[in-house]
Amino acid sequence: MKIMLVLIIQSFLLPVEDRIQVTVPTVEEETEYVWRTIADINFFEEHNYEISLPQGDLIEELKQKAKLNQLTDEDYQQLEQYMRSTIYQKTDYEKGYRKIESNKALLNKMINEIGAVRKDWHYKEFKQYEVKLTLYGPGGSYDPETGSILIYTTKEGAFKQYDNPSNTIIHEIVHIGTEASIMNKYNIPHPLKERIIDNIVLINFKEDLPEYRLQTFGDSRIDAYLKNKRSIKRLDKIVERFQREFVN
């Protein structure tokens, strides 16, 4: 009996597998991201994106050159020097980093739970997801090939849309899991894609993420098809049926 009790206690003390790696960008990485954001300034302004960029005359000059498609290698070198000498401070990411770190237990729990949900389709998982911080750009993105997530924060440790960054991170992780076998397979348009992800997160984690909400621009017609975990198990067939009834 004592041996069994010891084994039970030890099992609770074993470390939970950490599937989230939070990284602070280097000055080179932030320079690259700021450069890409400036290069795409026409797209962001055309679609009314709110973007964050460093302040300064050089940035305004580069934005104007980007609009005219006149950026050069020399401009990139000037930007890197400006970021290195005037803008970049590693400590600017500390509060955002700490906030994500403090939510790791919840994130690991949700990642393991969504992976364990029975499915008749392939949900792509990574052993570890890299969450990269940035102070710039439109708000973040995900890479389904590497399992990495780029998330916007501020020097004060704030995040877009939610106070708790776990809402956004698990949303992007579900994006990664469904990208190949559902979204690309059926060529899902962006509003429908976002609504499917929102429904999956809400069905699985409503109690864990009480702040989580449906985005207003999503295709709400799919809501009637996604009501519980059984519908997620059959997501492939449900999306196929939806496409047949509403799209094709």
Sequence and secondary structure as in RCSB ss.txt:
>XXXX:A:sequence
MKIMLVLIIQSFLLPVEDRIQVTVPTVEEETEYVWRTIADINFFEEHNYEISLPQGDLIEELKQKAKLNQLTDED
YQQLEQYMRSTIYQKTDYEKGYRKIESNKALLNKMINEIGAVRKDWHYKEFKQYEVKLTLYGPGGSYDPETGSIL
IYTTKEGAFKQYDNPSNTIIHEIVHIGTEASIMNKYNIPHPLKERIIDNIVLINFKEDLPEYRLQTFGDSRIDAY
LKNKRSIKRLDKIVERFQREFVN
>XXXX:A:secstr
 HHHHHHHHHHHHS     EEEE   HHHHHHHHHHHHHTHHHHHHTT   B   SHHHHHHHHHHHTT   HHH
HHHHHHHIIIII  GGGGHHHHHHHHHTHHHHHHHHHHHHHS  SS     S EEEEEESSBSSEEEETTTTEEE
EEB TTS BSS SSTHHHHHHHHHHHHHIIIIIITTT  HHHHHHHHHHHHHHHHTTT TT    TTS GGGGGG
  SHHHHHTHHHHHHHHIIIII 
